[in-house]
Amino acid sequence: MLSLKTEGFVGLVADVADRARLASDGSKLVRIALTLDDRLDERVGLLAVTSADRIVLDLVRAGSVAVAVGENGPDRLVLTGSGRVAVRLDGAEEPADLHPLGALRWGALDAPAVKAAAQVQAQAVAASVAAVHRQLAALPREEVLERVDRIEYCLVHMAPVLIHVNDRVYTNLGKRGTLPGKSMGIGDENSLFNRLRGVPVAEWAPEDACFVACLAAVLQSGPPVRAEEFNGAQLLPSLVDAFLRARIEAYGCAAPAAPAADLTELESRARECAGSRQDAIAQGKRPYRVINGLTLHKVEHLMDTPALLADLPDRLRAHLADLLRDPLPERIDALGPLWSDFAASLVGAPTVEPFGTALECALHGLLTATAEAFDADVSMSRGPQRFDPLRVDHGDVDPLGLGTGAFYCCVTPRKAFVDRFGQDRAGLAKALAAYSARMRFNTWHYLPHTLGIVEREPGRDDWFFAPTMPDVTEWSDQHHTGHVVFGVRYAIRAPFGITYDGRALPGLYDLRLMRTTAPAFTVADLRGAIAAADVLRGLYQAMARYEPIVTDFGKDWYQRVHG
C-alpha cells in the first residue's frame, strides 16, 4: 500500500541534527543546521539567529572556530525544536526542546574577546528592546491594548506564525504555542495576550513589549498576512525598519535613508509602506509570495506584467483552444465572450458519466489537462455548491450556518500519480477525497470574510481572511497534519473571486497544484498557474449567470470513480 506520509517537522529537525553531527568540520555542520540539510536557503536560516550568536557562528563558518561534533562543553552549538541554530556560552541554560550539535573549540582565538564582543552585541539589542518597551509603556494604556487587540484579531484569522525575539519563540503552532490561533482560543488563560492585559505595560517582559510594538507596526505596512514575513525570523526594531525600507524601494518609491528614530517613526514608516504597496498594485503590479513551509517564512514579491495566455503550458493552451473552439486571443480578459458562449452551451447539455452536469465534466477535464500540463500530481479547484448563500440578502439560507458539505473541491490526478498507486485504488480514492475535504473546509473557513460579514451578529468565530495573493510553497508537508499524512510537499495556490449579485467575492475560488515529490515548483510555474487561474475565473464568472449546482467531487464520488 502506497504511503504519502512524511516525517513531520519534529522528526525532520531530529534527522537534521543527526546529519549535522556527521559533518567533517564545523562550517559544514553549521551549513547543514542553518539550511535544515539543504531544505532552506541559508539566508533564511540566518534570519532566526540572534545577532550575538551570529558573531560566533560567522567564526565557525569561516573555519576560525572548530566544533567538536557530538561533544559537550561550556561553549556549544545547538539546534532548537523550532529549527533555529543557537550558541550557548559559558554553560548558559539550554531550551528544553534542543538538539546538541557539538562543543566549540577556540584554538588560537582569544575566546574571552569573542565572548565579550557577543556580549556587547547582546547588550545593544537588549537596549533597543528596552527602548521600545519604554516607548510603549509611555503611551496611554488604551492605545497599547488596541495594538494587542489588533494583533490578536489578525493572528486568530490567519495561518500560524512562528516568530523570534532573541531566544523567545512566539507562535500559535504546536506545544510551544503561547499565542491564540491554532494552539489555543482567545479566552485561554495561557494566552500571552491575556496575561499581558492583566499587567501594567511597564511590568511586561521587554521581549513581550518588543513583540507587540514591532508586530503592530508590521501589521500597519500591508495586509494581515504581512506578519508571516517574519516567520522564522527575529522581530526587532532595527530589522523591522530595514524590512520596511526594502519593501518601500521594491514598490518603486524612495525609501528614507535614516533608520527610524523611535516607535512613532517606525509606525509612520509602516503606513508609508502600505501606501506604496497600494500604489504599486494600482499601477498593475501583482503581488505573490514565496513560502518555505519548514519555518513558515513567507516573502512577498511583485510581478511587473500581467499573466498572459502565452504563459500557459502548450498542452493546456491546446486544451483550452479545443474547448472554446476558437482562436485564442493574447490577453486572458479577452476570453469573456468565448466563455459566455461556452457557458450557454453547457446549460441543459447532456451529461456524461460519472458527472452530474456538463459543467462538472468540463471543469474536471480542464483541471485534468492542467495537472498534466504542469506535471502536478493533482490539480484542484474549490467553490460553493449553490449560489443562494452568496446573495446579498442570502435568501432563506444563512451562510454562517452552512457546513463544509455545502462546498466542493474538484481534484484531478495526473496519470503518473494514479500509476504510483498501482492496484491500490482505494488508497488513491482516499487521498483524492482527503485533498477535496480539506479544500471544502477552506472555502467554508474563508466564507465570512469573502461575503464581508465577519462582524455580523450572531456571527462565527472560526474564519480566516480570504486569500488574495498567489503563492508557491516548498516543504509544506511538515506542520499541517493533513499535509504530513498525504505528502503535500510542493504546492501552488492561485486564489481568485468573481462578481456576483453586484459585489466582488474575494477568494471564493482558487486553483491549486501539488506535488508530493521533487522537483519543486518554480516562479515560472507560478506565473503559468496564475494565467491558468485567470482562465478558470472566466469559466466560473460566465457560469455564475446560470447559478449552477455542483454535487460531484465528494467522498462517495471519489470512491465510486477512482476506487
C-alpha positions in Angstrom: 0.0 0.0 0.0 1.4 3.4 -1.0 2.0 5.8 1.8 2.4 9.5 1.2 3.1 10.3 4.8 6.2 12.4 5.7 8.2 12.5 8.9 6.8 15.9 10.0 8.8 18.8 11.4 9.7 17.3 14.8 11.2 14.2 13.1 12.9 16.3 10.4 14.7 18.5 12.9 15.9 15.4 14.8 17.1 14.0 11.5 18.9 17.2 10.6 20.7 17.3 13.9 21.9 13.7 13.3 23.0 14.6 9.8 24.9 17.7 11.1 26.8 15.6 13.6 28.2 13.6 10.7 29.8 16.6 9.2 33.5 16.6 8.7 34.0 20.1 10.1 32.2 23.0 11.9 31.5 25.1 8.8 29.7 22.1 7.2 27.9 21.3 10.4 26.6 24.9 10.6 25.5 24.9 7.0 23.5 21.7 7.4 21.9 23.1 10.5 21.1 26.5 9.1 19.6 25.1 5.9 17.9 22.2 7.6 20.1 20.0 5.4 19.6 22.0 2.2 15.8 22.4 2.6 16.1 26.1 3.4 18.1 28.9 1.9 21.0 29.7 4.3 20.0 33.4 4.3 16.6 32.4 5.6 18.1 30.2 8.3 20.3 33.1 9.5 17.2 35.3 9.9 16.3 33.3 13.1 19.8 33.6 14.6 20.4 36.3 17.2 22.9 39.0 16.3 25.1 38.0 19.3 25.1 34.3 18.2 25.9 35.4 14.6 29.3 36.7 15.8 30.3 33.2 16.9 28.6 31.4 14.0 30.4 33.5 11.4 33.7 32.5 13.0 32.7 28.8 12.8 31.5 29.2 9.2 34.9 30.8 8.4 36.8 27.9 10.0 38.3 30.1 12.7 36.5 28.2 15.5 36.2 24.4 15.4 33.3 22.3 16.6 33.9 19.0 18.5 30.9 17.2 16.9 28.7 15.4 19.4 30.8 16.6 22.4 29.5 18.7 25.3 31.2 21.7 26.9 30.5 25.1 28.4 30.5 26.6 24.9 28.4 24.8 22.4 26.1 24.9 19.3 22.5 23.6 19.4 19.6 23.2 17.1 16.3 24.2 18.8 12.9 22.5 18.2 11.8 25.5 16.1 14.7 24.8 13.7 16.9 27.7 14.9 20.7 27.4 15.3 21.8 28.8 18.7 25.0 29.3 20.5 25.3 28.7 24.3 28.4 30.2 26.0 29.8 29.6 29.5 27.2 26.9 30.4 24.2 29.1 29.5 20.8 27.5 30.1 19.5 25.5 27.1 15.9 25.3 25.9 14.1 22.1 26.7 13.5 21.1 23.0 17.0 21.3 21.7 19.4 19.0 19.8 23.0 19.4 20.9 25.4 19.6 17.9 28.9 20.0 19.4 31.2 21.9 21.6 33.2 24.9 20.5 37.0 24.7 20.3 38.5 28.2 20.2 42.0 27.2 19.1 44.3 30.2 18.9 41.4 32.6 19.0 41.0 34.9 22.1 37.8 33.2 23.4 37.2 35.9 26.1 37.4 38.6 23.5 35.0 36.9 21.2 32.6 36.3 24.1 32.9 39.9 25.1 32.0 41.0 21.6 29.0 38.7 21.6 28.0 40.1 25.0 28.3 43.7 23.7 26.1 42.9 20.8 23.5 41.2 23.0 23.5 44.2 25.3 23.0 46.5 22.3 20.0 44.5 21.2 18.7 44.4 24.8 19.0 48.2 24.9 17.0 48.6 21.7 14.3 46.2 23.1 14.2 48.1 26.4 13.9 51.4 24.5 10.8 50.1 22.6 9.4 48.8 25.9 9.8 52.3 27.4 8.2 54.0 24.4 5.3 51.5 24.5 4.8 52.0 28.3 4.7 55.8 27.8 1.6 55.5 25.6 -1.9 55.6 27.0 -2.7 52.1 28.1 -5.8 52.1 25.9 -3.6 52.6 22.8 -1.3 49.8 23.8 -4.3 47.4 24.3 -5.6 48.5 20.9 -2.4 47.2 19.4 -2.7 43.9 21.4 -6.3 43.5 20.2 -5.3 44.2 16.6 -2.5 41.6 16.7 -4.8 39.0 18.4 -7.6 39.6 15.8 -5.2 39.1 12.9 -3.4 36.0 14.3 -6.6 34.0 15.0 -7.8 34.7 11.5 -4.7 33.6 9.5 -2.3 30.8 9.2 0.1 30.1 12.1 3.1 32.3 12.9 6.5 31.4 14.4 8.5 34.5 15.3 11.6 35.0 17.4 12.6 37.9 19.7 16.1 36.9 20.9 15.7 33.4 22.4 12.0 33.7 22.8 9.6 32.0 20.4 6.2 33.5 19.7 3.9 31.0 18.0 0.4 29.6 17.9 1.7 26.3 16.4 2.3 23.1 18.4 3.1 22.5 22.0 5.3 25.6 22.4 2.4 27.9 21.4 1.6 30.8 23.6 -0.5 32.8 21.1 -4.2 32.3 20.3 -4.9 30.6 17.0 -4.2 27.0 16.1 -2.8 26.2 19.6 -5.4 27.9 21.8 -8.5 30.0 21.9 -8.7 33.8 22.5 -10.0 33.2 26.0 -7.3 30.8 27.1 -5.6 31.8 30.3 -2.3 30.7 28.9 -2.6 33.1 26.0 0.2 35.7 26.1 -2.2 38.5 25.3 -4.5 37.7 28.2 -1.5 37.6 30.5 -0.3 41.0 29.2 -3.7 42.6 29.6 -3.6 41.8 33.3 -0.3 43.6 33.9 0.8 47.2 33.6 2.8 47.7 30.4 5.8 48.8 32.4 5.9 45.4 34.0 5.8 43.4 30.8 8.9 41.4 29.9 10.9 43.6 27.4 10.8 40.9 24.7 7.0 40.7 25.0 6.8 44.5 24.7 9.1 44.4 21.6 6.9 41.6 20.1 3.8 43.7 20.5 5.3 47.0 19.4 7.1 45.6 16.3 4.3 43.3 15.1 1.8 46.1 15.5 4.0 48.2 13.2 4.4 45.3 10.7 0.7 44.9 10.5 0.3 48.5 9.5 2.5 48.0 6.5 0.3 45.8 4.5 -2.4 43.1 4.7 -2.7 41.0 7.9 -0.6 38.2 6.3 2.3 40.6 6.3 3.1 39.2 9.8 4.1 35.9 8.1 7.1 37.6 6.5 8.7 37.5 10.0 8.0 33.8 10.4 11.3 32.0 11.2 13.0 35.4 11.8 14.0 37.8 14.5 11.5 40.6 15.2 13.5 43.6 16.4 13.1 47.4 15.7 16.1 47.7 13.5 15.2 44.6 11.5 11.6 45.8 11.0 12.9 49.2 9.9 15.2 47.6 7.4 12.4 45.4 6.1 10.1 48.4 5.6 12.7 50.4 3.8 13.4 47.5 1.5 9.7 47.0 0.8 9.2 50.7 0.0 12.0 50.5 -2.5 10.6 47.3 -4.0 7.3 49.2 -4.6 9.2 51.7 -6.7 9.4 54.5 -4.1 12.4 56.2 -2.5 12.9 54.8 1.0 14.0 57.0 3.9 17.8 56.9 4.3 18.0 57.2 8.0 16.7 54.5 10.4 13.6 55.2 12.3 14.4 57.1 15.5 11.6 55.7 17.6 8.4 53.7 17.6 6.3 56.6 16.4 8.5 57.0 13.3 8.6 53.2 12.8 4.8 53.1 12.6 4.7 56.1 10.3 7.2 54.3 8.0 4.9 51.3 8.1 2.0 53.3 6.9 4.1 54.8 4.2 5.0 51.2 3.1 1.3 50.3 3.0 0.6 53.3 0.8 3.5 52.5 -1.6 2.1 48.9 -1.9 -1.3 50.2 -2.8 0.2 52.5 -5.4 2.2 49.7 -6.9 -0.8 47.4 -7.2 -2.8 50.3 -8.7 -0.1 50.6 -11.4 -0.6 46.9 -12.4 1.9 45.2 -10.2 0.7 41.8 -8.9 1.9 40.6 -5.5 2.7 37.0 -4.9 4.5 35.1 -2.2 7.3 32.5 -2.0 6.9 30.2 1.0 9.1 27.8 2.8 6.9 25.6 5.0 9.7 24.5 7.3 9.9 27.8 9.2 6.6 29.2 7.7 8.7 32.0 6.2 6.8 33.9 3.5 8.2 36.6 1.3 6.1 38.9 -0.9 7.3 39.7 -4.4 5.8 41.6 -7.4 5.1 40.6 -10.9 5.5 43.6 -13.2 3.3 42.4 -16.0 0.0 40.5 -16.1 0.0 36.8 -16.9 -0.9 36.1 -20.5 -2.3 33.0 -22.3 1.3 32.7 -23.7 2.3 31.8 -20.1 0.2 28.7 -20.1 2.0 25.4 -20.9 1.4 24.4 -24.5 -0.7 21.4 -23.5 -3.1 23.4 -21.5 -3.4 26.1 -24.2 -4.2 23.5 -26.7 -6.9 22.0 -24.5 -8.4 25.5 -24.0 -8.4 26.2 -27.7 -10.2 22.9 -28.3 -12.7 23.6 -25.6 -13.6 27.0 -26.8 -13.4 26.1 -30.5 -12.0 29.5 -31.4 -8.6 31.0 -32.0 -7.3 32.2 -28.6 -6.6 36.0 -28.0 -3.4 37.1 -26.4 -5.0 38.6 -23.3 -7.0 36.4 -20.9 -9.6 39.0 -20.2 -10.5 38.9 -23.9 -11.8 35.4 -23.4 -15.0 36.7 -21.9 -17.3 36.4 -25.0 -15.9 32.9 -25.7 -16.6 31.8 -22.1 -20.1 33.3 -22.3 -20.9 31.2 -25.4 -19.4 28.1 -23.8 -21.3 28.5 -20.6 -24.6 28.9 -22.5 -23.8 25.7 -24.4 -23.4 23.8 -21.1 -26.8 24.7 -19.8 -29.1 21.7 -20.3 -26.4 19.8 -22.3 -26.4 16.0 -22.0 -24.4 14.6 -19.1 -21.6 12.1 -19.3 -20.9 9.5 -16.6 -19.6 9.9 -14.0 -20.5 13.6 -13.9 -23.8 15.1 -12.8 -23.7 18.0 -15.2 -21.9 19.2 -18.3 -20.3 21.9 -16.2 -18.7 19.4 -13.8 -17.5 17.4 -16.8 -15.9 20.5 -18.4 -14.3 21.6 -15.1 -12.9 18.1 -14.4 -11.5 18.0 -17.9 -9.9 21.4 -17.7 -8.3 20.6 -14.3 -7.0 17.2 -15.6 -5.4 19.0 -18.5 -3.9 21.5 -16.0 -2.4 18.7 -13.9 -0.8 17.0 -16.9 0.5 20.3 -18.3 2.2 21.3 -15.1 3.4 17.8 -14.2 1.4 18.3 -11.0 0.4 15.2 -9.1 -3.0 16.7 -8.6 -4.8 19.9 -9.7 -7.6 21.3 -7.6 -10.3 24.0 -7.6 -12.8 24.6 -4.9 -16.0 26.6 -4.6 -19.7 26.7 -3.4 -22.2 24.1 -4.4 -25.0 26.6 -4.6 -25.3 30.4 -5.2 -28.2 31.2 -2.9 -26.0 31.8 0.2 -23.8 34.2 -1.8 -26.7 36.7 -2.4 -26.5 40.0 -0.6 -29.8 39.1 1.2 -28.8 35.4 1.4 -32.4 34.4 0.7 -33.6 31.7 3.1 -30.1 30.4 3.6 -27.9 31.7 6.4 -24.3 31.4 5.0 -22.9 31.3 8.5 -25.0 28.2 9.2 -23.5 26.2 6.4 -21.3 23.2 6.9 -18.3 22.1 4.9 -20.6 19.9 2.9 -22.1 23.0 1.2 -18.9 23.3 -0.8 -16.9 21.3 -3.3 -13.4 20.7 -4.5 -12.7 19.1 -7.8 -9.4 17.2 -7.5 -7.9 15.7 -10.6 -4.8 13.5 -10.6 -2.3 13.2 -13.5 -1.8 9.7 -14.9 1.6 9.3 -13.4 0.2 9.9 -9.9 -2.6 7.4 -10.5 0.0 4.8 -11.7 2.0 5.2 -8.5 -0.9 3.6 -6.6 -0.9 0.5 -8.8 -3.7 -1.8 -7.7 -4.3 0.2 -4.6 -7.3 2.1 -6.0 -8.9 2.5 -2.5 -5.7 4.3 -1.4 -5.9 6.6 -4.4 -9.6 7.4 -3.8 -8.8 8.1 -0.1 -6.0 10.5 -1.0 -8.1 12.4 -3.5 -11.1 12.6 -1.2 -8.8 13.9 1.6 -7.5 16.7 -0.6 -11.0 17.5 -1.6 -12.3 17.5 2.0 -9.6 19.9 3.2 -10.3 22.3 0.4 -14.0 22.2 1.1 -13.1 23.2 4.6 -11.0 26.1 3.4 -13.9 27.6 1.4 -16.1 27.3 4.5 -13.3 28.9 6.6 -13.0 31.9 4.2 -16.7 32.4 3.6 -17.5 35.1 6.3 -14.6 37.2 5.0 -15.4 36.5 1.4 -19.0 37.7 2.0 -17.9 40.7 4.2 -20.0 39.5 7.2 -17.3 38.8 9.8 -18.8 41.4 12.2 -22.3 40.2 11.8 -24.2 39.2 15.0 -24.9 36.4 15.5 -21.6 35.5 13.9 -19.0 32.8 13.6 -15.6 33.0 15.3 -13.9 30.3 13.2 -12.9 32.0 10.0 -9.8 33.0 8.1 -9.1 36.1 5.9 -9.9 35.1 2.3 -6.7 34.7 0.4 -5.9 37.1 -2.4 -2.2 36.6 -3.2 -0.9 33.7 -5.3 1.9 31.7 -3.7 4.4 29.0 -4.4 5.4 26.7 -1.5 8.0 24.1 -0.8 8.3 21.8 2.2 4.6 22.4 3.2 4.3 18.8 4.4 5.9 19.4 7.8 3.4 21.1 10.2 -0.1 20.7 8.8 -1.4 17.3 9.9 -3.2 16.7 6.6 -0.2 17.8 4.6 2.0 15.4 6.6 -0.3 12.4 6.1 -0.9 13.0 2.4 2.5 14.3 1.4 1.7 17.8 0.2 5.3 18.9 -0.2 5.3 21.3 -3.1 2.3 23.5 -4.0 1.0 26.5 -5.9 -2.1 28.4 -4.9 -3.8 31.0 -7.0 -6.9 32.3 -5.3 -9.5 34.4 -7.1 -13.0 35.6 -6.8 -15.9 36.5 -9.1 -18.5 39.2 -9.1 -22.0 38.0 -8.1 -25.2 39.9 -7.2 -23.4 43.2 -7.7 -20.4 42.7 -5.4 -16.9 41.2 -5.6 -16.4 37.9 -3.7 -12.6 37.6 -3.0 -11.1 34.2 -2.5 -14.3 32.3 -3.3 -12.4 30.0 -5.7 -8.9 29.0 -6.4 -6.6 26.9 -8.5 -4.1 24.6 -6.7 -1.3 22.4 -8.0 0.5 19.9 -5.8 3.5 17.6 -6.0 4.4 15.0 -3.4 8.0 14.7 -4.7 10.7 16.8 -6.3 11.1 18.9 -8.3 9.7 22.0 -6.5 7.5 24.4 -8.5 9.3 27.5 -9.8 8.2 31.1 -10.1 7.8 30.5 -13.8 5.4 27.6 -12.9 3.6 30.1 -10.6 3.2 32.6 -13.4 1.7 29.9 -15.6 -0.6 28.8 -12.8 -1.8 32.4 -12.3 -2.6 32.5 -16.0 -4.5 29.2 -15.6 -6.4 30.6 -12.6 -7.3 33.7 -14.6 -8.6 31.4 -17.3 -10.6 29.4 -14.8 -12.0 32.6 -13.3 -13.6 33.3 -16.7 -15.4 30.0 -16.7 -16.7 30.5 -13.2 -17.8 34.1 -13.9 -19.6 33.0 -17.1 -21.4 30.1 -15.3 -22.4 32.3 -12.3 -25.1 33.8 -14.6 -26.8 30.4 -14.6 -26.3 29.7 -10.9 -25.3 26.0 -11.4 -25.5 23.5 -8.7 -22.4 21.3 -8.2 -22.9 18.0 -6.4 -19.9 15.9 -7.7 -16.5 15.6 -6.1 -17.5 14.4 -2.6 -16.0 11.4 -0.8 -18.5 9.0 -2.3 -17.9 10.3 -5.8 -14.1 9.7 -5.5 -14.7 6.2 -4.2 -17.0 5.4 -7.0 -14.9 6.9 -9.7 -11.3 6.1 -8.6 -11.8 3.3 -6.0 
